[in-house]
């Protein structure tokens, strides 16, 4: 159950432009809704963003905004009309989030009214926003409600003595939202814009596919960061990240093989596709094995904090191309992590493939040209939840 959203119905036959603002890239995709048919993916693109990691934040954001403008123009070339709506999705580097539990206890049963719930959400929102200057809400959503200890889909107009609300709150930087709105209005000529965060998108979509009650870890290795989501008991329980994403592995290859970043990235992809000759594949594998050890060490340090109060779910899902590296998956599924899991056994590790969304859309240019799982996940969300 999601309350107090700002999404508007786009209507059948309308097109939604979707942007994914990640830690080192900007992606874009066009989704067309069609009456009594599968929605259609008209076009998709992703542009890498190269920046000096030691630069001031304002300089880094300017480079991202330029990439966003470039992706916007690409989508406009493929669909030279005003889209019905625009959805912008931010990865962990662009927001802060919090899941709050609010407990309401009364001696006698009270009627659960929308105004009552809204008051508690606004109170928590005010407390959260006071911690961050120049911020704006991306989400203030109620994920789960318990009345007298029982989860209910629709709590309104029911009576209860004990009410528990699980609220997902996320904040972004005000001027970033303003910059994106200006660029969208200038290029795509619309002000029908919705902002969301990747954890909320992932939770909303994966709860249709996976068991969010038992729960799981979702690791998105992309760009500069690895985003870690803990989803359990039907809520986004925790959102974390650490600064070793896909680019960490590519830079290690670049250094070891004396290549520039672009060349190293090409070798990285060739290794993933098993296209390298055996001698070079062995050398690349050794470099990635050492880098994976460092990546896993960072993950372990994060898990120490995440499991301090409660052991972690058994299931572990990777999202993103780097998650298919056997050097990483073999480490995560090893006995070393057994102490963090609820069954004291190694994680059950799986990869979320783009193919899980293949039958959810039609593809103008074919599925092979649209295997960006982050954009597909956001498209699924836009089709099912942006109304």
C-alpha positions in Angstrom: 0.0 0.0 0.0 1.5 3.3 -1.1 0.0 6.6 0.1 0.3 10.2 -0.7 2.0 9.8 -4.1 2.3 12.5 -6.7 2.0 10.4 -9.8 -0.7 11.3 -12.4 -2.5 9.0 -14.8 -0.8 9.1 -18.2 -3.5 7.3 -20.1 -3.6 4.6 -22.7 -1.4 5.2 -25.7 0.7 7.8 -23.9 4.5 7.7 -23.8 6.6 8.0 -20.6 10.2 9.1 -20.8 12.2 7.4 -18.0 15.6 8.5 -16.8 18.0 6.6 -14.6 20.6 8.8 -12.8 23.2 6.3 -11.6 26.6 6.9 -9.9 28.6 7.2 -13.2 26.0 7.2 -16.0 22.6 8.4 -17.1 20.2 6.1 -18.9 17.0 6.9 -20.7 14.1 4.8 -22.1 10.8 5.5 -23.8 7.7 3.4 -22.7 4.5 3.5 -24.6 1.3 2.2 -23.0 -1.2 0.5 -25.3 -4.8 -0.5 -24.6 -5.2 -4.3 -24.0 -1.6 -4.9 -25.2 1.8 -5.1 -23.7 3.5 -1.8 -23.3 6.2 -1.1 -25.8 9.8 -0.1 -25.4 10.4 2.4 -28.2 14.0 3.4 -27.5 16.7 3.2 -24.8 20.1 4.7 -24.3 22.8 4.9 -21.6 25.6 7.4 -21.5 28.7 7.0 -19.3 29.7 10.0 -17.3 33.5 10.6 -16.9 34.5 12.9 -14.1 37.3 13.7 -11.8 36.4 11.9 -8.5 38.4 14.5 -6.6 36.4 17.4 -8.1 33.9 19.5 -6.2 30.4 18.2 -6.1 29.1 21.2 -8.2 31.6 20.4 -11.0 30.6 16.7 -10.9 26.9 17.6 -11.1 27.5 19.8 -14.1 29.0 16.9 -16.0 26.0 14.7 -15.1 23.6 17.4 -16.2 25.3 17.6 -19.5 24.9 13.8 -19.9 21.2 14.1 -18.9 20.7 16.8 -21.5 22.4 14.5 -24.1 20.2 11.5 -23.2 17.1 13.8 -23.3 17.9 14.9 -26.8 18.4 11.3 -27.9 15.0 10.3 -26.6 13.5 13.4 -28.3 15.0 12.3 -31.7 13.3 8.9 -31.3 10.0 10.4 -30.2 9.5 13.9 -31.4 6.4 14.6 -29.4 5.6 15.7 -25.9 5.6 12.6 -23.6 2.6 12.1 -21.3 4.9 12.0 -18.3 8.5 11.8 -17.2 9.9 9.5 -14.4 13.4 10.2 -13.0 15.0 7.5 -10.8 18.0 8.1 -8.6 20.6 5.6 -7.4 22.0 5.7 -3.9 24.6 8.4 -4.6 21.9 11.0 -5.1 19.6 10.7 -2.1 19.3 9.8 1.5 16.6 7.5 2.8 15.1 6.1 5.9 12.4 3.6 6.9 10.5 4.6 10.0 8.3 2.6 12.2 5.5 4.5 13.9 3.6 2.8 16.7 0.2 4.2 17.9 -1.3 2.6 21.0 -4.7 3.5 22.6 -6.7 2.0 25.5 -9.8 1.9 23.3 -10.1 1.1 19.6 -9.9 4.2 17.4 -11.0 4.5 13.7 -8.2 4.7 11.3 -8.7 7.7 9.1 -6.6 9.1 6.3 -6.1 12.3 8.1 -4.7 10.5 11.2 -2.2 8.5 9.1 -1.3 11.6 7.1 -0.5 13.5 10.3 1.9 10.8 11.5 3.6 10.7 8.2 4.0 14.4 8.0 5.4 14.4 11.6 8.1 11.9 10.6 8.8 13.7 7.4 9.4 17.0 9.2 11.8 15.3 11.7 13.7 13.7 8.8 13.9 16.8 6.7 15.3 18.9 9.6 18.5 16.8 9.4 19.2 17.9 5.8 19.4 21.4 4.4 18.3 22.4 0.9 16.5 19.1 0.5 13.3 18.0 -1.2 11.2 14.8 -0.8 11.3 12.2 -3.5 9.1 9.8 -1.5 6.9 9.7 1.5 5.3 6.3 1.2 3.6 3.9 3.6 4.9 0.5 2.8 3.0 -1.6 5.4 0.4 -1.2 8.1 -0.4 -3.5 11.0 -3.6 -3.3 13.0 -3.6 -5.2 16.3 -0.6 -7.1 15.1 -2.1 -8.1 11.7 -1.0 -6.7 8.4 -3.8 -5.1 6.4 -3.8 -3.9 2.8 -6.3 -1.1 3.4 -6.5 0.1 7.0 -8.9 3.0 6.5 -12.2 3.0 8.3 -11.2 0.1 10.4 -10.9 0.1 14.2 -7.8 -0.8 16.2 -6.0 -0.2 19.5 -2.5 -0.8 18.2 -1.4 0.6 14.8 2.0 0.2 13.3 3.1 2.2 10.2 6.2 1.4 8.2 7.1 4.6 6.2 9.7 5.0 3.5 11.2 8.5 3.3 13.7 9.7 0.8 15.3 13.2 0.3 17.2 14.6 -2.6 19.0 17.9 -3.2 16.7 20.8 -4.1 18.8 22.3 -6.8 19.3 19.0 -8.6 15.6 18.5 -8.8 15.2 22.1 -10.1 18.0 21.6 -12.7 16.4 18.4 -14.0 12.9 20.0 -14.2 14.3 22.9 -16.2 16.1 20.6 -18.6 13.0 18.4 -19.1 10.8 21.4 -19.7 13.2 22.8 -22.2 13.9 19.6 -24.1 10.8 17.5 -23.7 8.3 20.3 -23.2 6.5 18.8 -20.3 6.2 19.5 -16.5 4.5 16.2 -15.7 7.5 14.8 -13.8 7.8 12.2 -11.0 10.9 11.6 -9.0 11.7 8.3 -7.3 14.6 6.3 -5.8 16.0 3.0 -7.0 15.3 1.2 -3.7 11.6 2.1 -3.8 11.4 1.2 -7.5 13.2 -2.2 -6.9 11.0 -3.0 -3.9 7.8 -2.1 -5.7 8.7 -4.2 -8.8 10.4 -7.2 -7.1 7.6 -7.7 -4.6 5.6 -8.8 -7.7 8.3 -11.4 -8.5 10.2 -12.4 -5.3 9.3 -13.2 -1.7 9.6 -9.9 0.2 8.3 -11.5 3.4 11.2 -13.9 3.9 13.4 -11.2 2.3 16.6 -11.0 0.4 19.7 -8.9 -0.2 19.9 -7.0 -3.5 23.4 -5.9 -4.7 23.6 -3.5 -7.6 27.2 -3.3 -8.8 27.2 -0.3 -11.1 29.4 2.6 -11.9 31.3 4.0 -8.9 29.2 2.4 -6.2 27.7 -0.9 -5.1 24.2 -0.3 -3.8 23.0 -2.8 -1.1 19.3 -3.2 -0.3 17.9 -5.3 2.5 14.3 -6.1 1.8 12.5 -8.1 4.5 9.1 -8.5 6.2 7.5 -6.7 3.2 9.5 -3.5 3.6 12.7 -1.8 2.5 14.5 -2.4 5.8 17.9 -0.8 5.0 19.7 0.9 2.2 23.5 1.1 2.0 26.3 1.5 -0.4 30.1 1.4 -0.6 32.5 2.9 -3.1 33.6 -0.2 -5.1 31.3 -0.5 -8.1 32.0 -1.8 -11.6 34.5 0.9 -12.3 36.6 -0.3 -9.4 37.2 -3.6 -11.3 37.8 -1.8 -14.6 40.4 0.6 -13.1 42.2 -2.4 -11.7 42.3 -4.0 -15.1 43.5 -0.7 -16.6 46.4 -0.5 -14.2 47.4 -4.1 -14.5 47.3 -4.3 -18.3 48.5 -0.7 -19.0 45.3 0.3 -20.7 43.1 3.4 -20.6 39.7 3.2 -19.0 37.8 2.6 -22.3 40.1 -0.2 -23.4 39.9 -1.8 -20.0 36.2 -1.7 -20.0 36.1 -3.4 -23.4 38.4 -6.2 -22.1 36.2 -6.5 -19.0 33.1 -7.1 -21.2 35.1 -9.5 -23.4 36.1 -11.5 -20.3 32.4 -11.6 -19.2 31.4 -13.0 -22.6 34.3 -15.5 -22.6 35.7 -14.0 -25.7 39.4 -13.7 -24.6 42.1 -16.2 -25.6 43.0 -18.5 -22.7 46.3 -16.8 -21.8 44.8 -13.3 -21.6 41.7 -14.6 -19.9 43.8 -16.2 -17.2 45.7 -12.9 -16.6 42.4 -10.9 -16.5 40.8 -13.4 -14.2 43.7 -13.2 -11.7 43.4 -9.4 -11.6 39.6 -9.6 -11.1 40.1 -12.3 -8.4 42.3 -10.0 -6.4 39.9 -7.0 -6.9 37.0 -9.2 -5.9 38.7 -10.0 -2.6 38.8 -6.3 -1.8 35.2 -5.9 -2.9 34.1 -8.8 -0.7 36.0 -7.3 2.3 34.0 -4.1 2.0 30.8 -6.1 1.7 31.7 -8.0 4.9 32.4 -4.8 6.8 29.0 -3.6 5.8 27.3 -6.8 6.8 28.8 -6.7 10.3 26.7 -3.6 10.9 23.6 -4.8 9.1 23.5 -8.1 11.0 24.3 -6.7 14.4 20.7 -6.8 15.6 19.2 -9.5 13.3 20.8 -12.0 11.0 20.4 -11.5 7.3 18.1 -13.4 4.9 19.5 -16.4 3.1 18.8 -15.2 -0.5 21.3 -12.8 -2.2 20.5 -11.3 -5.6 22.9 -9.5 -7.9 21.7 -6.8 -10.3 23.8 -5.5 -13.1 26.4 -6.9 -15.4 29.3 -7.0 -12.9 27.2 -9.3 -10.7 27.7 -12.1 -13.2 31.5 -12.2 -12.5 32.3 -15.7 -11.1 35.1 -14.2 -9.1 32.5 -12.2 -7.1 29.7 -14.8 -6.9 32.0 -17.5 -5.7 33.2 -15.3 -2.8 29.7 -14.3 -1.8 28.4 -17.9 -1.9 31.4 -19.2 0.2 31.3 -20.3 3.8 32.9 -17.0 4.9 29.5 -15.3 5.0 27.6 -18.0 6.8 27.9 -16.2 10.1 25.8 -13.4 8.8 22.8 -15.5 7.6 19.7 -16.6 9.5 20.4 -20.3 8.7 24.1 -20.0 9.4 24.7 -21.3 5.8 26.2 -19.7 2.8 24.1 -17.2 0.9 22.0 -18.6 -2.0 23.3 -16.4 -4.8 21.3 -15.6 -8.0 21.6 -13.0 -10.8 18.6 -11.0 -11.7 18.7 -11.2 -15.5 17.1 -8.6 -17.8 15.2 -11.6 -19.3 12.8 -11.6 -16.4 11.2 -8.6 -18.0 11.4 -9.9 -21.6 7.7 -11.0 -21.7 6.5 -7.8 -20.0 7.0 -5.6 -23.0 7.1 -5.4 -26.7 10.4 -4.1 -28.1 10.5 -1.9 -31.2 14.2 -2.5 -31.7 14.3 -6.0 -30.3 15.1 -7.3 -26.8 18.8 -7.7 -27.6 19.1 -3.8 -27.8 17.3 -3.3 -24.5 19.0 -5.3 -21.8 19.5 -2.5 -19.3 17.9 -4.1 -16.2 17.7 -0.8 -14.3 15.8 0.9 -17.1 13.6 -2.2 -17.6 12.8 -2.3 -13.9 11.8 1.4 -13.9 9.7 0.8 -17.1 7.9 -2.0 -15.3 7.3 0.4 -12.4 6.0 3.1 -14.7 3.6 0.8 -16.4 2.2 -0.7 -13.2 2.4 2.1 -10.6 2.6 5.5 -12.4 -1.1 6.3 -12.8 
